[in-house]
Amino acid sequence: MSDRTGIFAGDDPFEIARRWLREAEGTEPNDPNAIALATVDGQGRPNVRMVLLKEIEPGAFVFYTNYESRKGEELAGTPEAAFVIHWKSLRRQIRVRGHVTREDGPKADAYFDSRSLKSRIGAIASEQSRPLESRATLMAAAAKAGMKHGLHPQRPDHWGGFRIAPYEIEFWADGDFRLHDRFRWTREADDTSWGISRLFP
């Protein structure tokens, strides 16, 4: 596509996404990797929440969470997700839709081990998305988990990653007079080539 130049240039959408994220890391005041993740429940009703994107792999986007949380249960029931990452400082965003699989092997172990001790203890102690009587109850659960698991807690079975392998990625950038630039990449399967189209703003 002849006019897909500048910030949109490239034949690998994951590399474009990594490049944009690297730029945002120098301009966004907080959490440049924050994404709004959308899922659906068993009745097809939508849910959305902010999570932190931890890696852009050669073919997927990866984040970590509690598998027993509402989003974890919804992804187990319907392994499809969408997200948007928006950077006000760059006036750009990326939208993604894709199939979801779990990342609960050595890679998840390594990421869990890289987190601070307090974050690891918190992940073990929190019954994410469940009703909580009080903050004191949460703090007591964290203290108990810290005493039980010590300085080197292992990743619990209920915590790990999700990998979103996209069949659609859209790159958007602000344009003058609200004539924005939008390019949508689509593919039928992970091993097929991408089709690229420019969209009206």
N, C-alpha and C positions, 0 to 999 in steps of 0.2 A: 504494500500500500504506500503510494508515493509520498503522501503527506504525513505519515506516521514517523515524525522526526523529533529531535530534541529529547525531552523527557520521556517520550513514548517510544523511542527507538529501541530496537532489539528484537531478537527472534525467540527469546525465552521469557515468558511472563513472570516466572519466579525470580529471575535475575532483575527484571524491572522492579518487582515488588521489593526485593532486598535493597536495591539502589535507593528507592524512595524512602524506605524505612531508615537507611543510614543517614539520609539528608534530614529526616525528621528528628533523629536523635540529637542533632545539633541545633534544632530550632524550637522544638516543643518543650514547654516548661515542665511537664509531668507525663510520665507513662506514654511515650510515643508509640509503644507496642500495644496499647489498649484497643481491643476490638469489641464491637457490639455483636454478640453471638445470638442467633435466633434458632430455636428448636420448636417442635410441636409435641403436645402431649398425646395420650392415647385416643382422645376425642378429636384430634386435629386442631386443637386450639393453640395459638402461637405463644411463645415466651421469648423474651430477650433480656440479656444482661451483659455487663462488661466483664471480660476476662482478659488476661494478658497473653498475647501471642509470644511463644518462647522460641520458635524456630521456623524458618522458611526452608524446607528441604528442597531437593531437586524436583520433587513432584507433589509436595503437600505442605500444608500449614499445620503447625503443632501447638497445642496448649495442654495444660495439666489441670486436674481438678479432682474432687472427691467423686468416685463412681456412684456413691449412694446419694449424691445431691440430686435435686430435681432435674438439672440439666443432664447429669449422668444417666439417670433413669430414662429420661426422654430420648436421649441418644441411643440407649440400649434398645428401646422400643421401636424407634424410627431412626436408623443410622444415616440421617441426612441433616445437613446444617447449612446455614448461610451466615455470613458476617459482613460487617462494614468497618473499615478503619478510616478515620477522617482526621486530617491534620489541618487545623485552622491556620497555623503559621505558614504552611506551604500552599494552602487553598487547593488541596488535592484529597482524593479519597480512592479507596479500592474496595470493590464489592466482590464477594466470592460466594458461590454455591457449589456444594460437592457432597460426595459420599464420605462417611465417617467410619474409621476403624480405631480400635484401641491400641495404645502404645503402653504395654505393661511388662516389658522385658528389661534387659540390661540397660537400654537407653533411658528408660524411666527411672531405674535404680540410680544411674549416674546423675541424672538431673536432680533427683531427690537429695542425694548426698551433697550436691553443690549448694543447696539452700542453707540459710542460716539455721543454727540449732533451734532457735525459737520458732522459726517457720515450720520446721519439721515436727516439732512437738505440737504446734497448733494444728497441723494437718492430721496428726494422729488423734488428737483430743476432740476435734470438732465433728459433731454429727450434722454436717452441713445441710441446710434447708429444713431441719427438723425444729419443732417448737422448743424454745429455750426459756426456762423459768426466770433466770436473771443473769446478769453479767457475772455475778459472784459464782454461780454454778459453772459457767464456762471457765473462769479462772481456776476454780478448784479442779476441774477436769484436766486442765493443762498442767497444773502442779502435780497431780497424780500421774499423768503420762510421763512427765519429766523424771519423776522418781523411779518409775517402772522401767523406762527405756534408756536412761542415762545419757551419756555424751555422744553416743554413736547410734541413734535410733535407725532402724531399718525401715524402708518404705513399706507401709501397710498395704494389705491386699486391696483395701477400698480406695486407694489413691493412685493415680497414674495419668497417662496422657491420652489424648485423642488426636488423631491425624485426619485432617480434612483434605481429601484428594479431589480437586475441583474439576467440574465439567464446564464451569463458566467463571470467568474473571473479567471484571470491568474496571478500567482505569479512567478516572475523571479528573479534570483540572479546570479550575475557574477561568473563564474568559471574559473579555470586555463585553459590556452590554448584555450580560447573562447569556452570551453565545459560547457556552462551555464546550470543551473538547471531551469526547467520550469514545473509548474504543473497547469493544466487547470481544473477548477471546472465548471460543467455545470448542468443545471436542466431545466425541461420543464415548470414548473410553480412555483409560490411562495410557494406552499404547498407540493411540491414533494421533494424527497431526491436528494442530489447532487451526481453526478458521477465525479470521479477524474481520470485524466490520466496524465502521465508524457509525455512531448513532447521532440522531438529532439531539440537541440538549433538552 
